[in-house]
Amino acid sequence: MPLHPEIAKALAAMPAPPPGPLNPEMMRAGEESQVPPVADRLPLHSVEDRTARTSSGEVPVRVYTPVEADAYGLLVYFHGGAFFLGSLETHDHVARSLARETGLKVVSVGYRLAPEHAFPAGLEDCYAAVRWAAANGESLGWDGTTLAVAGDSSGGTFAAAVAAMAHDDGFDRITHQVMFYPSLDLDFDVDRYASLRENAVGHGLETAGLKPFNAFYLDSGADPADPLVSPVKRADLTGLPPALIITGELDPMRDEGELYGRRLQDAGVAATVSRYDGAGHGFVQHFSWIPEYHRAFEETRDFLAR
């Protein structure tokens, strides 16, 4: 189906990007300037900034408590942004919606970004934050049951990679992994996936933009052949946690996410792949106010309750 008309209208109103190479500092400032004031954000029982003291160093986290309760399941969330954009602030609304809809306490991770921090700094922060959450369950009010990881776009890359790292380390506390339109194959050869050709232009994120947007991460030492960089390249997917993979019909990266879901299923993992019609990349971050896309949070709630 065509791009959702509300998304099409928003894209048409966006100014053209400035000419020249990407400027991380300027782009980050532009994103931060769009963050609404705290008073206009979805209210929750509490939102607290903390520091996770981990084997990776001190990692800033933001803890979202949906309602007052004796104990909670936990969801550790990794924001997107092509590994060089995004922050606790720019994705605050996503974390709030995840907490509200799932009823879980959400721990959003302010991991280190490329290019200032070379691979695998950001990934190590994410994994360390999950281990920290489990080790500090008492202070977080964890009920010892659900410990999910979730991420959107490049945060979905980290969610998949963290689940694999935990499995390989024998850390078996992760119960679920959730990936919203994940970037799972950083080899951007357009012949690899039909969606790279079919959705190349006109839907927001364009195929030609994938290489420059991910160049900061790849140039910092992330090798696309490494399964921790491109999780779809992991040979053995057996034993990984149950997965929910949400894709957008018009996203250039649609097919790699759906392939990963099929490979998980073939490996005996309980994996659900859910495609959202008329949606391009980033719809959970930018367009969840559209009712049919807000459903992604409800679908996440239902998946985590299994």
Disulfide bonds with the S-S distance in Angstrom:
none
